Structures are given as C-alpha cells and as structure tokens.
Amino acid sequence: MKLRIFKGDSGWALFFLGPNIIGFLVFMLIPLVASFLLSLTHWDLLSPPKFAGLQNFINLLKDPLFWKYLGNTLFFMLAIPFQMGLGLFLAILMNKPLKLRTLFRTTYFLPVVTTTVAIALLWQWIYDPEFGILNYLLSLIGIKGPAWLASTAWAKPAIMIMGVWKGVGYDMLIYLAGLQEIPSQLYEAAEIDGAGAWRKFSSITFPLLMPVHFFLLIMHIIWGFQIFDAVYIMTNGGPAGATTPIMMYIYNNAFRWGKMGYASAVAWILTLIIFIVTLIQWWISKKKLSYLSTT
C-alpha cells in the first residue's frame, strides 16, 4: 500500500528534499535564531542567561578591540588583488599548450586541497627566525631576516603571503575555466586586425572574464571575514593582537572569556557586514555586466 504523501510529484519532491530541509533547519536556521537570542543576553556558559537587550551591541560599538581586530581582518584582505592577479597570470600560462601542463596544474592546485593545519605548520617552519629556510636564503645574500611571526610589522604580511600561496591555485582553476569559454575566433579576428598580446588581453580576455572577477572577489571577501584557523595555528593572534582577526575575537569571547552573548553580538554584526558588502558587490557587478553586454 503506497503512502498518500508520495502521491504526485510534489510528494516525491518533498521526500527527496527532506534531508536537505532537515539539515538546513538543524544546522543553519535553528543555530541562527539561537545565536540572535543569545546576543540579547549575558551568558557565561555556566549560569543561566540574563536578558540584556541591546546592551551587547552598544558595548560592541564602543569596544576598541572590536575595531582593531576588524581592521586586522580588512588588512588581510589587501592580499586579494595580488592573489587574483597571480591566479589570472598562472591561468593564462596553463591555458597554453605547454609540456607537462597537467603536472603544473596539479602542482599549483595541490595546496588548495591540503589541510590548512598542514600548510600553517609548514609555513611556521619556513618563517622560523633561527632554523627557517626563508631567513637562511636571505642570509646567503647578506640580509638578516626578521622574526617574522613575532614582529608586529611582519606578522600580517607573512600570513598574507602564506594565504596567497595556498589559495592561488583555486583562482587559477576558476580563471582557467573562464578562459576556455572565450571563443578563439575573437583572438583570431584581433590578430588579423594587428592586435598584440597586451591589446588582446585588455580588450578581450580581461573584459570577458568580468563575471569570474566578480565571483572570485565576492568569495574572497566572504572568506576573508572568516579567516581563523591559519592565524590560530601560526600566531594565535599575536604578537600583541597584531594578527587577531574578528573571527578569533568571537572565539575568544565565547570559549575563553565566557562571554557567549557578546560573542553572538559580534557574530551578528559580522554577518551584517558580510551581507551588506555582498549586496554592494552584486549591485556593482550587475551594473558593470549590463554595461559590458550593451557595448
């Protein structure tokens, strides 16, 4: 006897969508609502929560550490243009009929699928002031390398270099897919008109990759606001909070200092920032792509 719920397409659709709906409710919607309710309370994980209204959000706006760590997070994002530019450069190279091209593509993409813990530990050794290979190579040309991860001036750039090295393979792969969608007839027509390599890049390649540019930019900014694991392993937010991102500030408030309500408020402000930035980028990309389609 067939169950009546599966009668018709809508019943079967509900049956197959059920696991995803349940997963969304359990792992997304319910925690989201719970975190908002917690942001309105003072809770130390041991005693019952105490209602605080909007006090956590008011305190947050006057918190100098919040603004400092938000600034650190934005500073890390300065590496995004360099990573995207390097990814595009590698994609153009890998799109050419080179020998061992598949091997090179795999090599560049390998750090992307390697765990962040392993990458962070590797670069922690590279940056070691006494035994690291980077300072050793600098010593060969007469330069005394700094204590990279212990310096307030060098710690952030050091983490940014590691992040670019780990993630550039992803950008390369996405750009490579975009390059292979560009019709070859456009380049042939440009060559007939006498266009050189730079002219073909600036007039054909770069503009037609605009959807890829915006996709990568949006994803990198979202990921940039969520940076945590590599910093936690390499510097633990030091020295003197110079590399502490906003996600680590949320973690410290929640699980180190027992301020779960305040941590939830910071998380909601961060979510709001990401949402606004994403909306602005989508609006800009929509206008830019509409302009390109009419030119």
Secondary structure, DSSP 8 states (H G I E B T S, - for coil): ---GGGSSHHHHHHHHHHHHHHHHIIIIIHHHHHHHHHHTEE--SSS--EE-TTHHHHHHHT-HHHHHHHHHHHHHGGGHHHHHHHHHHHHHHHTS--TTHHHHHHHHHHHHHS-HHHHHHHHHHHT-TTT-HHHHHHHHTT-----GGG-TTTHHHHHHHHHHHHHHHHHHHHHHHHHTTS-HHHHHHHHHTT--HHHHIIIIIHHHTHHHHHHHHHHHHHHHHT--HHHHHHTTT-STTTT--HHHHHHIIIIIS--HHHHHHHHHHHHHHHHHHHHHHHHHHHHHHHHHHT-
